[in-house]
Amino acid sequence: MPQSGVPDCRALESELIGAALRYVALADWFEARPMAHHRRDGEREAMDAFNVVEAELRRAGARLLRRLGHRELVLEQVLSETLPR
């Protein structure tokens, strides 16, 4: 971290990559689980874990976008690519 107390971009990028990897790993595991073996409690626990890593990914991404100052630019691009015209 720089002396100003603001995280540097490389640290934020590393945080985001780590969060993204955890999110993808958990999402793949969650989606690959056979439906026949789902227990009610197991389903809730898996969803709770998924929500935790999703929130972590969103926080890490938001921190980096705010630091870089590209949040609005990225949002505009995502919306233009994903919304029907």
A tleap script that builds the chain and sets N, CA, C and O, in Angstrom:
source leaprc.protein.ff14SB
mol = sequence {
  NMET PRO GLN SER GLY VAL PRO ASP CYS ARG
  ALA LEU GLU SER GLU LEU ILE GLY ALA ALA
  LEU ARG TYR VAL ALA LEU ALA ASP TRP PHE
  GLU ALA ARG PRO MET ALA HIE HIE ARG ARG
  ASP GLY GLU ARG GLU ALA MET ASP ALA PHE
  ASN VAL VAL GLU ALA GLU LEU ARG ARG ALA
  GLY ALA ARG LEU LEU ARG ARG LEU GLY HIE
  ARG GLU LEU VAL LEU GLU GLN VAL LEU SER
  GLU THR LEU PRO CARG
}
set mol.1.N position { 0.826 -1.187 0.000 }
set mol.1.CA position { 0.000 0.000 0.000 }
set mol.1.C position { 0.865 1.243 0.000 }
set mol.1.O position { 1.871 1.300 0.706 }
set mol.2.N position { 0.483 2.237 -0.784 }
set mol.2.CA position { 1.227 3.484 -0.748 }
set mol.2.C position { 1.084 4.155 0.622 }
set mol.2.O position { 0.215 3.783 1.411 }
set mol.3.N position { 1.923 5.123 0.893 }
set mol.3.CA position { 1.907 5.800 2.182 }
set mol.3.C position { 0.608 6.537 2.437 }
set mol.3.O position { 0.251 6.749 3.596 }
set mol.4.N position { -0.108 6.934 1.407 }
set mol.4.CA position { -1.349 7.681 1.595 }
set mol.4.C position { -2.459 6.818 2.178 }
set mol.4.O position { -3.513 7.336 2.545 }
set mol.5.N position { -2.238 5.502 2.269 }
set mol.5.CA position { -3.259 4.609 2.786 }
set mol.5.C position { -4.207 4.088 1.723 }
set mol.5.O position { -5.087 3.281 2.021 }
set mol.6.N position { -4.041 4.539 0.483 }
set mol.6.CA position { -4.878 4.068 -0.627 }
set mol.6.C position { -4.192 2.867 -1.254 }
set mol.6.O position { -3.016 2.951 -1.611 }
set mol.7.N position { -4.902 1.745 -1.398 }
set mol.7.CA position { -4.276 0.560 -1.990 }
set mol.7.C position { -3.808 0.842 -3.419 }
set mol.7.O position { -4.477 1.552 -4.170 }
set mol.8.N position { -2.657 0.281 -3.786 }
set mol.8.CA position { -2.184 0.470 -5.151 }
set mol.8.C position { -2.962 -0.458 -6.083 }
set mol.8.O position { -3.570 -1.430 -5.635 }
set mol.9.N position { -2.939 -0.157 -7.360 }
set mol.9.CA position { -3.717 -0.901 -8.349 }
set mol.9.C position { -3.312 -2.366 -8.422 }
set mol.9.O position { -4.173 -3.229 -8.597 }
set mol.10.N position { -2.036 -2.664 -8.295 }
set mol.10.CA position { -1.597 -4.063 -8.370 }
set mol.10.C position { -2.178 -4.894 -7.228 }
set mol.10.O position { -2.589 -6.036 -7.430 }
set mol.11.N position { -2.211 -4.320 -6.044 }
set mol.11.CA position { -2.799 -5.037 -4.910 }
set mol.11.C position { -4.287 -5.247 -5.137 }
set mol.11.O position { -4.813 -6.319 -4.837 }
set mol.12.N position { -4.973 -4.234 -5.663 }
set mol.12.CA position { -6.406 -4.357 -5.942 }
set mol.12.C position { -6.664 -5.358 -7.062 }
set mol.12.O position { -7.632 -6.117 -7.013 }
set mol.13.N position { -5.796 -5.357 -8.072 }
set mol.13.CA position { -5.942 -6.337 -9.156 }
set mol.13.C position { -5.754 -7.760 -8.627 }
set mol.13.O position { -6.499 -8.665 -9.004 }
set mol.14.N position { -4.779 -7.958 -7.770 }
set mol.14.CA position { -4.557 -9.280 -7.178 }
set mol.14.C position { -5.754 -9.710 -6.339 }
set mol.14.O position { -6.169 -10.868 -6.383 }
set mol.15.N position { -6.299 -8.779 -5.583 }
set mol.15.CA position { -7.482 -9.063 -4.778 }
set mol.15.C position { -8.658 -9.470 -5.665 }
set mol.15.O position { -9.382 -10.415 -5.352 }
set mol.16.N position { -8.841 -8.756 -6.766 }
set mol.16.CA position { -9.934 -9.050 -7.691 }
set mol.16.C position { -9.746 -10.407 -8.372 }
set mol.16.O position { -10.698 -11.175 -8.505 }
set mol.17.N position { -8.532 -10.696 -8.798 }
set mol.17.CA position { -8.266 -11.991 -9.453 }
set mol.17.C position { -8.509 -13.135 -8.469 }
set mol.17.O position { -9.108 -14.147 -8.834 }
set mol.18.N position { -8.058 -12.986 -7.248 }
set mol.18.CA position { -8.294 -14.016 -6.237 }
set mol.18.C position { -9.780 -14.219 -5.978 }
set mol.18.O position { -10.251 -15.353 -5.883 }
set mol.19.N position { -10.513 -13.125 -5.866 }
set mol.19.CA position { -11.959 -13.214 -5.633 }
set mol.19.C position { -12.659 -13.852 -6.818 }
set mol.19.O position { -13.577 -14.652 -6.639 }
set mol.20.N position { -12.234 -13.505 -8.031 }
set mol.20.CA position { -12.844 -14.080 -9.230 }
set mol.20.C position { -12.584 -15.583 -9.309 }
set mol.20.O position { -13.479 -16.348 -9.670 }
set mol.21.N position { -11.380 -16.005 -8.979 }
set mol.21.CA position { -11.068 -17.437 -8.998 }
set mol.21.C position { -11.898 -18.205 -7.971 }
set mol.21.O position { -12.395 -19.293 -8.260 }
set mol.22.N position { -12.045 -17.640 -6.774 }
set mol.22.CA position { -12.862 -18.295 -5.753 }
set mol.22.C position { -14.325 -18.367 -6.201 }
set mol.22.O position { -14.997 -19.375 -5.986 }
set mol.23.N position { -14.805 -17.302 -6.819 }
set mol.23.CA position { -16.185 -17.260 -7.305 }
set mol.23.C position { -16.417 -18.326 -8.379 }
set mol.23.O position { -17.399 -19.067 -8.319 }
set mol.24.N position { -15.528 -18.401 -9.344 }
set mol.24.CA position { -15.669 -19.372 -10.432 }
set mol.24.C position { -15.588 -20.799 -9.896 }
set mol.24.O position { -16.376 -21.658 -10.292 }
set mol.25.N position { -14.648 -21.050 -9.009 }
set mol.25.CA position { -14.511 -22.400 -8.448 }
set mol.25.C position { -15.774 -22.810 -7.704 }
set mol.25.O position { -16.260 -23.929 -7.871 }
set mol.26.N position { -16.301 -21.921 -6.894 }
set mol.26.CA position { -17.507 -22.248 -6.143 }
set mol.26.C position { -18.724 -22.362 -7.056 }
set mol.26.O position { -19.558 -23.248 -6.868 }
set mol.27.N position { -18.831 -21.478 -8.037 }
set mol.27.CA position { -19.963 -21.540 -8.972 }
set mol.27.C position { -19.937 -22.836 -9.774 }
set mol.27.O position { -20.978 -23.466 -9.961 }
set mol.28.N position { -18.772 -23.237 -10.244 }
set mol.28.CA position { -18.648 -24.502 -10.984 }
set mol.28.C position { -19.031 -25.685 -10.106 }
set mol.28.O position { -19.756 -26.581 -10.537 }
set mol.29.N position { -18.533 -25.680 -8.863 }
set mol.29.CA position { -18.867 -26.761 -7.941 }
set mol.29.C position { -20.371 -26.790 -7.669 }
set mol.29.O position { -20.992 -27.853 -7.677 }
set mol.30.N position { -20.945 -25.611 -7.428 }
set mol.30.CA position { -22.363 -25.514 -7.099 }
set mol.30.C position { -23.221 -26.018 -8.255 }
set mol.30.O position { -24.161 -26.783 -8.043 }
set mol.31.N position { -22.903 -25.598 -9.462 }
set mol.31.CA position { -23.695 -25.987 -10.629 }
set mol.31.C position { -23.496 -27.451 -11.008 }
set mol.31.O position { -24.380 -28.038 -11.632 }
set mol.32.N position { -22.373 -28.056 -10.655 }
set mol.32.CA position { -22.093 -29.445 -11.014 }
set mol.32.C position { -22.682 -30.443 -10.017 }
set mol.32.O position { -22.665 -31.650 -10.257 }
set mol.33.N position { -23.195 -29.943 -8.916 }
set mol.33.CA position { -23.746 -30.847 -7.899 }
set mol.33.C position { -24.986 -31.541 -8.452 }
set mol.33.O position { -25.872 -30.884 -8.999 }
set mol.34.N position { -25.053 -32.850 -8.316 }
set mol.34.CA position { -26.238 -33.564 -8.809 }
set mol.34.C position { -27.477 -33.191 -7.993 }
set mol.34.O position { -27.440 -33.147 -6.763 }
set mol.35.N position { -28.555 -32.927 -8.692 }
set mol.35.CA position { -29.792 -32.524 -8.031 }
set mol.35.C position { -30.321 -33.608 -7.098 }
set mol.35.O position { -30.924 -33.296 -6.071 }
set mol.36.N position { -30.107 -34.862 -7.437 }
set mol.36.CA position { -30.630 -35.961 -6.633 }
set mol.36.C position { -30.006 -36.000 -5.243 }
set mol.36.O position { -30.609 -36.526 -4.307 }
set mol.37.N position { -28.802 -35.447 -5.102 }
set mol.37.CA position { -28.108 -35.516 -3.815 }
set mol.37.C position { -28.282 -34.254 -2.982 }
set mol.37.O position { -27.703 -34.137 -1.901 }
set mol.38.N position { -29.065 -33.321 -3.470 }
set mol.38.CA position { -29.261 -32.082 -2.711 }
set mol.38.C position { -30.093 -32.347 -1.471 }
set mol.38.O position { -31.182 -32.917 -1.535 }
set mol.39.N position { -29.561 -31.925 -0.362 }
set mol.39.CA position { -30.329 -31.895 0.880 }
set mol.39.C position { -30.751 -30.456 1.085 }
set mol.39.O position { -30.079 -29.538 0.615 }
set mol.40.N position { -31.820 -30.258 1.759 }
set mol.40.CA position { -32.294 -28.896 2.010 }
set mol.40.C position { -31.224 -28.077 2.723 }
set mol.40.O position { -30.941 -26.947 2.324 }
set mol.41.N position { -30.623 -28.642 3.785 }
set mol.41.CA position { -29.588 -27.925 4.522 }
set mol.41.C position { -28.353 -27.702 3.662 }
set mol.41.O position { -27.750 -26.630 3.700 }
set mol.42.N position { -27.976 -28.717 2.885 }
set mol.42.CA position { -26.811 -28.597 2.014 }
set mol.42.C position { -27.008 -27.538 0.954 }
set mol.42.O position { -26.072 -26.814 0.615 }
set mol.43.N position { -28.195 -27.441 0.435 }
set mol.43.CA position { -28.507 -26.417 -0.570 }
set mol.43.C position { -28.379 -25.015 0.025 }
set mol.43.O position { -27.824 -24.116 -0.606 }
set mol.44.N position { -28.884 -24.840 1.216 }
set mol.44.CA position { -28.813 -23.535 1.872 }
set mol.44.C position { -27.362 -23.169 2.191 }
set mol.44.O position { -26.949 -22.026 1.999 }
set mol.45.N position { -26.592 -24.148 2.681 }
set mol.45.CA position { -25.180 -23.894 2.988 }
set mol.45.C position { -24.406 -23.536 1.729 }
set mol.45.O position { -23.585 -22.619 1.742 }
set mol.46.N position { -24.663 -24.252 0.643 }
set mol.46.CA position { -23.987 -23.962 -0.618 }
set mol.46.C position { -24.359 -22.569 -1.113 }
set mol.46.O position { -23.496 -21.828 -1.584 }
set mol.47.N position { -25.631 -22.211 -1.012 }
set mol.47.CA position { -26.058 -20.889 -1.460 }
set mol.47.C position { -25.463 -19.796 -0.583 }
set mol.47.O position { -25.090 -18.736 -1.085 }
set mol.48.N position { -25.371 -20.040 0.722 }
set mol.48.CA position { -24.733 -19.066 1.617 }
set mol.48.C position { -23.271 -18.856 1.234 }
set mol.48.O position { -22.794 -17.722 1.186 }
set mol.49.N position { -22.559 -19.954 0.962 }
set mol.49.CA position { -21.154 -19.846 0.544 }
set mol.49.C position { -21.052 -19.086 -0.766 }
set mol.49.O position { -20.174 -18.238 -0.928 }
set mol.50.N position { -21.940 -19.382 -1.697 }
set mol.50.CA position { -21.945 -18.709 -2.996 }
set mol.50.C position { -22.177 -17.210 -2.808 }
set mol.50.O position { -21.513 -16.396 -3.449 }
set mol.51.N position { -23.110 -16.844 -1.938 }
set mol.51.CA position { -23.394 -15.424 -1.689 }
set mol.51.C position { -22.203 -14.703 -1.076 }
set mol.51.O position { -21.960 -13.535 -1.379 }
set mol.52.N position { -21.460 -15.392 -0.214 }
set mol.52.CA position { -20.270 -14.790 0.401 }
set mol.52.C position { -19.212 -14.485 -0.658 }
set mol.52.O position { -18.673 -13.378 -0.690 }
set mol.53.N position { -18.910 -15.452 -1.522 }
set mol.53.CA position { -17.869 -15.207 -2.520 }
set mol.53.C position { -18.342 -14.228 -3.589 }
set mol.53.O position { -17.531 -13.489 -4.147 }
set mol.54.N position { -19.637 -14.210 -3.884 }
set mol.54.CA position { -20.154 -13.218 -4.841 }
set mol.54.C position { -19.989 -11.809 -4.281 }
set mol.54.O position { -19.580 -10.899 -5.003 }
set mol.55.N position { -20.302 -11.623 -3.013 }
set mol.55.CA position { -20.140 -10.312 -2.378 }
set mol.55.C position { -18.665 -9.906 -2.347 }
set mol.55.O position { -18.334 -8.740 -2.561 }
set mol.56.N position { -17.791 -10.864 -2.083 }
set mol.56.CA position { -16.350 -10.592 -2.078 }
set mol.56.C position { -15.888 -10.140 -3.465 }
set mol.56.O position { -15.112 -9.192 -3.586 }
set mol.57.N position { -16.363 -10.815 -4.500 }
set mol.57.CA position { -15.997 -10.451 -5.868 }
set mol.57.C position { -16.508 -9.056 -6.215 }
set mol.57.O position { -15.783 -8.258 -6.808 }
set mol.58.N position { -17.730 -8.768 -5.853 }
set mol.58.CA position { -18.296 -7.446 -6.142 }
set mol.58.C position { -17.533 -6.342 -5.420 }
set mol.58.O position { -17.261 -5.291 -6.001 }
set mol.59.N position { -17.184 -6.577 -4.148 }
set mol.59.CA position { -16.418 -5.567 -3.391 }
set mol.59.C position { -15.056 -5.328 -4.025 }
set mol.59.O position { -14.637 -4.184 -4.204 }
set mol.60.N position { -14.365 -6.416 -4.362 }
set mol.60.CA position { -13.015 -6.284 -4.945 }
set mol.60.C position { -13.078 -5.565 -6.287 }
set mol.60.O position { -12.250 -4.698 -6.565 }
set mol.61.N position { -14.040 -5.914 -7.110 }
set mol.61.CA position { -14.181 -5.249 -8.406 }
set mol.61.C position { -14.523 -3.781 -8.261 }
set mol.61.O position { -13.971 -2.936 -8.965 }
set mol.62.N position { -15.424 -3.480 -7.357 }
set mol.62.CA position { -15.821 -2.081 -7.147 }
set mol.62.C position { -14.657 -1.241 -6.645 }
set mol.62.O position { -14.482 -0.099 -7.070 }
set mol.63.N position { -13.855 -1.808 -5.734 }
set mol.63.CA position { -12.697 -1.067 -5.208 }
set mol.63.C position { -11.714 -0.732 -6.327 }
set mol.63.O position { -11.204 0.386 -6.402 }
set mol.64.N position { -11.455 -1.706 -7.191 }
set mol.64.CA position { -10.503 -1.467 -8.275 }
set mol.64.C position { -11.061 -0.461 -9.273 }
set mol.64.O position { -10.349 0.444 -9.709 }
set mol.65.N position { -12.328 -0.614 -9.637 }
set mol.65.CA position { -12.915 0.327 -10.591 }
set mol.65.C position { -12.930 1.747 -10.044 }
set mol.65.O position { -12.665 2.695 -10.783 }
set mol.66.N position { -13.233 1.906 -8.767 }
set mol.66.CA position { -13.214 3.249 -8.173 }
set mol.66.C position { -11.799 3.809 -8.167 }
set mol.66.O position { -11.589 4.990 -8.447 }
set mol.67.N position { -10.828 2.957 -7.846 }
set mol.67.CA position { -9.425 3.405 -7.798 }
set mol.67.C position { -8.944 3.841 -9.172 }
set mol.67.O position { -8.236 4.840 -9.302 }
set mol.68.N position { -9.333 3.085 -10.199 }
set mol.68.CA position { -8.905 3.415 -11.553 }
set mol.68.C position { -9.712 4.552 -12.156 }
set mol.68.O position { -9.266 5.197 -13.105 }
set mol.69.N position { -10.892 4.801 -11.613 }
set mol.69.CA position { -11.747 5.861 -12.137 }
set mol.69.C position { -12.484 5.458 -13.395 }
set mol.69.O position { -12.925 6.322 -14.153 }
set mol.70.N position { -12.628 4.161 -13.636 }
set mol.70.CA position { -13.267 3.678 -14.861 }
set mol.70.C position { -14.640 3.066 -14.625 }
set mol.70.O position { -15.189 2.430 -15.524 }
set mol.71.N position { -15.196 3.242 -13.453 }
set mol.71.CA position { -16.450 2.578 -13.110 }
set mol.71.C position { -17.561 2.903 -14.098 }
set mol.71.O position { -18.222 1.993 -14.600 }
set mol.72.N position { -17.776 4.162 -14.382 }
set mol.72.CA position { -18.859 4.559 -15.292 }
set mol.72.C position { -18.601 4.071 -16.718 }
set mol.72.O position { -19.527 3.638 -17.404 }
set mol.73.N position { -17.355 4.139 -17.161 }
set mol.73.CA position { -17.007 3.673 -18.500 }
set mol.73.C position { -17.294 2.178 -18.647 }
set mol.73.O position { -17.880 1.750 -19.642 }
set mol.74.N position { -16.885 1.396 -17.670 }
set mol.74.CA position { -17.127 -0.049 -17.715 }
set mol.74.C position { -18.616 -0.332 -17.656 }
set mol.74.O position { -19.107 -1.196 -18.382 }
set mol.75.N position { -19.345 0.378 -16.806 }
set mol.75.CA position { -20.792 0.188 -16.704 }
set mol.75.C position { -21.479 0.482 -18.038 }
set mol.75.O position { -22.322 -0.292 -18.490 }
set mol.76.N position { -21.119 1.592 -18.659 }
set mol.76.CA position { -21.706 1.929 -19.964 }
set mol.76.C position { -21.430 0.845 -20.998 }
set mol.76.O position { -22.319 0.481 -21.768 }
set mol.77.N position { -20.214 0.330 -21.020 }
set mol.77.CA position { -19.850 -0.706 -21.987 }
set mol.77.C position { -20.642 -1.995 -21.729 }
set mol.77.O position { -21.156 -2.612 -22.663 }
set mol.78.N position { -20.733 -2.388 -20.477 }
set mol.78.CA position { -21.466 -3.612 -20.142 }
set mol.78.C position { -22.936 -3.477 -20.535 }
set mol.78.O position { -23.509 -4.390 -21.130 }
set mol.79.N position { -23.538 -2.350 -20.206 }
set mol.79.CA position { -24.943 -2.155 -20.537 }
set mol.79.C position { -25.175 -2.135 -22.039 }
set mol.79.O position { -26.162 -2.691 -22.520 }
set mol.80.N position { -24.283 -1.506 -22.780 }
set mol.80.CA position { -24.458 -1.438 -24.229 }
set mol.80.C position { -24.272 -2.815 -24.875 }
set mol.80.O position { -24.869 -3.103 -25.912 }
set mol.81.N position { -23.448 -3.657 -24.262 }
set mol.81.CA position { -23.206 -5.003 -24.828 }
set mol.81.C position { -24.260 -6.019 -24.416 }
set mol.81.O position { -24.466 -7.010 -25.118 }
set mol.82.N position { -24.924 -5.794 -23.304 }
set mol.82.CA position { -25.827 -6.819 -22.785 }
set mol.82.C position { -27.311 -6.502 -22.931 }
set mol.82.O position { -28.131 -7.419 -22.975 }
set mol.83.N position { -27.665 -5.249 -23.005 }
set mol.83.CA position { -29.079 -4.896 -23.121 }
set mol.83.C position { -29.533 -4.995 -24.570 }
set mol.83.O position { -28.788 -4.636 -25.481 }
set mol.84.N position { -30.765 -5.486 -24.789 }
set mol.84.CA position { -31.260 -5.558 -26.162 }
set mol.84.C position { -31.419 -4.162 -26.742 }
set mol.84.O position { -31.703 -3.200 -26.029 }
set mol.85.N position { -31.234 -4.079 -28.011 }
set mol.85.CA position { -31.353 -2.762 -28.681 }
set mol.85.C position { -32.679 -2.640 -29.359 }
set mol.85.O position { -32.966 -1.613 -29.974 }
savepdb mol mol.pdb
quit
